[in-house]
Amino acid sequence: MKIGFIGIGLMGGPLARNLIRAGKEVYIYGRNQQHINKVLSAGTTGKTVKNINDLAICDIIFTCLPLPQTVKSIMIENNGLLNQLKSGSIYIDTSTIDPSTAIEIEQYAIHHNVHYIACTLGLGPAQAETASEPLFVGGNKEIFTKIMPILNLIGSPVHYLGGVVQAYAFKIISNMIGMTNLAILAEGIHLAQKANIDIEQFLTLLAQTGGDSNQLSRRGPAIANNDFSNRFAVDLTLKDLTLGCNMAKDFNYPPIFSQKSRELYQKASEQGYGAEDCCAIYKVLE
């Protein structure tokens, strides 16, 4: 079985390395030589291709790309890769894209007799590197069952949500909740400081209350230590919140809190914090 991988950066790179570590024959396409070298260092079964269309020999294709339009431009537009893949091959996308784009890709894939699976990722690069990334999957149930051995190599636990729309919607909603929670946490830390509460004590005690959260444990200490090094960038957060707010509008539901949160991350990006970790939202609330 030949596996192709497009998008070997912060999240895609660890997934590709996990496949290579498992002895799978993996063909990677990338533009960043440092990323390419890092993936190839995982084992001898990794290979590179110079052209995306060279991946048409693969039985399974993975993508892990930053934007819905990036996915479309590579897979559909200008005689994209979906036009080149073998009949019956499987396309697994681990990107965060909107449901409407997913429907468009699914219809296009069906027309070309390619099985399309949405496989969204629940946490970050550290979990991806150790194959402990929660996976939220949508698509044809029979194909999902068929590729479970492959999915188990890149993440755990693996959850089946139904169609591709459900998989992408879940990921977007999860990010909306998590990043809005982070904005509230940053605001709370500012208030604690104004009340002259020791910041380390504040974070410790907050974990014993209803204010506890994943963001508290993951990013509270980073804020306290003024560590805004990128783990998940402000600009990526802004992208996901924009996708979420647009999705909510498509569903005829007003995303009041997420929209306000999106505005704050927009402000953080405009102030030059776009490449910093999303916890840099703390800076715009000062």
N, C-alpha and C positions, 0 to 999 in steps of 0.2 A: 504494500500500500504506500502510495506517494502522497505526502501532505505538503501543501503550499501555505506560506504565511506572508501576508502583506501588513506592514505596520509593526515594527519591532522596537518600539520606543519604550517608554516608562512602564506600560502595562503589557503590550504585546511581546516585548522581548522576553520577559520571564515565562510567558506561556509557551513561546517557541522553544525556549531552553528546556522546559519540562518535557516536551515531546522528544527532544533530542536525547536528553538524559535517559529516557525510557527506551532508547534504541530505535525510534521511528525515523524513517527516511524523510527529512524535512527540507524543502526547498524554500529559501527565503528571498524576498525582494525588499531592498531598502536603499536609501540614499545616503544615510549617515554611516560612514565607514566604521566609526567607533561602535555604533550599535551592531553592525554586521559582525565585527570581530568578537564582540562580547557574546553574541548568540553562538557563533561557531566554536567558541571556546568550551561550550557545554558538552561536546562530543564529536565523534568522527562521522556521524550520520547526517550532519547538517551540510547543506550545499547552498550556493548562491546562484541566482540567475540575474542576467543583465537587463532583461526585458520582462515586463509583467506577463505578456502573452506566453512566455516560456513556461509559465505555471499551468498551462492548459493540459499538460501531461498528468497533472495530479488528480487523484481520486477525491480528495478533500481539500478545500480551500478555506483558510481562516483569514479574516481581516480584523484589525484593531486600529481604527482610524479616528481622527479627532472630530470630524464634522459629518453630518448627513450628506452634504454636497460632495465631500471628498469620497465617500462610499459610492455615491452615484456616478461620479466622474470616472472612477476606476472600474466599476463593475458593469455599468450600463452605457454611458455616453461614449461617443466616438469609437464605436465597435468594441466596447469594453469587454472585460474578461468573461462575463456571463455568455457572451456570444461565441467564445472560443472553447468553453469547457465541454468535456465529453458528456454525452447523454447519460443520465443517471448519476452523475457526480453530485457531491454534497458541498454546499456553501454555508459556512458557519461564520456569522458576524458577531464579534464581541464588542463592537463599538456601542456608544450611546447615541441613538438616533430617535427621531420622532416616529410615532405609529403611522402617520400618513406616508412618510418615505418608505417605511417598512412594507406597507401594502403595495406600493408601487414596485419595489424590488421583488417582492414575492410573486406578483403577477408576471413580471418580466422573466423571473427564473422558471416559473411553471411553463411559460411559453417556449422556453429553451430546454425543457425537460431536465432541469436542475433542481435538486431539493434544497430549500432554503431554511436554515435554522437560525433563530436569534438566540444568542448565548450571552446575556449581560452579566457583568461582574459586580459583586457586592462590596468589595473592600478595595485595598490599595496594592501598590507594588510589592510591599513586604510579603503580603499573603499570596500574591501571584507567584513570587519566587519560590515559595515552599509548597505550592500546589494546595494551599489551604484557602483559596479564594472561593467564597460561595458563588455558585453559578445559578442563574435564573433563566430557564430555557423555554423557548416556545417554537412551535412548528409541528410538522407531521409526527404523530406519536410513534408510528412504526419506525421512522427514520431516527427519531430521538432514541428509541430503544437500541437501534443498530449501532449508534455512535457512542453509547454510554461508556464503553471501555476507553474510548479516546477522551471523552470529557473527564473521566475519573483521573486521567493523567495530568490534567491542567488545573483542576479545582475540586473542592469538596466543602460542604455537601452540594449535591446537584439537585435542583428543584425543577419540576416540570409545571409550567403555569398554563399551558394550553396553546394558543396561537402566538404568532410573532408579536401581535399588538399587545397582548398581555405581558410578554416578557419585557418589551421596551418600556411600556407604561409603568410597570413595577419599578424598574430601575430609575426612571425619571422621577417618579413620586418619592422614592426612597431618598434621592438626592435633594429634592425640594424640602423634605422634612429635615434631613440632616443638616443642610446648609442654613436653613432658617433657624434651626436650633442653635447652630454655631453663632449666628448673629445675636441671638438672645443671650447666649453665654458671654459673648464679648461685652455686651451692654452690662450684664450683671457684674462682671469683673471690674468694670469702671466704677459702678456704684459701690462695690465693696471697698475699692480703694478710696473713694471719697468719704466713706464711713470709717476710714482708718482701720479696716480689718486687714490683718496680715494675709497676703495673697496666698501663701502656701497653706495656711490654716483654712482659709476660705474654700480652696479647692478640695481639701481633705474632708471638711465637714459637709460640703455640698453633696458629696458622694453618698452621704448617709441620709439624704432627704429625697423628696420628690423631684428635686432639681438635678438628680443624677442623670447621666446620659453617656452615650458612646463618645460624643464630642468632648464631654468633660474629661474623660480619661485619655482620649487621644490627642486633644489639642489644648486643653486647659494648661498643662505644664509648659507647652510651647509658648503660649501667650505670656505666662508668668516669667519665662526666661528670655523673652524678646527673641525667640527663635522663629523666624518667618521663612526659613529655607523651604523650598518647594517640595511638597509631598503630593499635593493636588492643587494646581494653580488657581488663583483668583479668576483668570480668564476662562479656564475650563469650567469653573463653578458658574460663572456668568453665562456661559454657553448652555450648560445643562438647565439652569433656572429659566433661561429664555425659552428653551425647548418645552419645559414644563408649563410655563405660563401660556404659551401658544397652544399646547395640547389641551389645557384646561378650557381655553376659549373654544376650541373645536368641540369639546364636550359640553359647552354651554354652562360652564361653572366658573364663577369669579374667584381666582386664586388670591385672595386679599393679602394674606400674610406672605406668601411666596413672592408676590409682586413687589411688596415693600422690601423684602430681603433682596430681590434682584436689583432694585434701585441702589441699595447700599453697596453691593458688589460692583455695580456699574461705576459708582463713585470711586471705589477703591481702584478699579482699573484706570479710570481717568486720572487719578492722582499718581499713577506710575507704579502701582503695586501688582499689576497684572501677572507678572511672572513669579511672584512670591506665593507662598502657601495661602490657601483660602482663609486661614486664621488671621491674615493681615487685615481683614475687615475690622479688627480691633482698632487699627490706626485711624480709620475714618470716623469712629464713634467717640474719639477723644474730645 
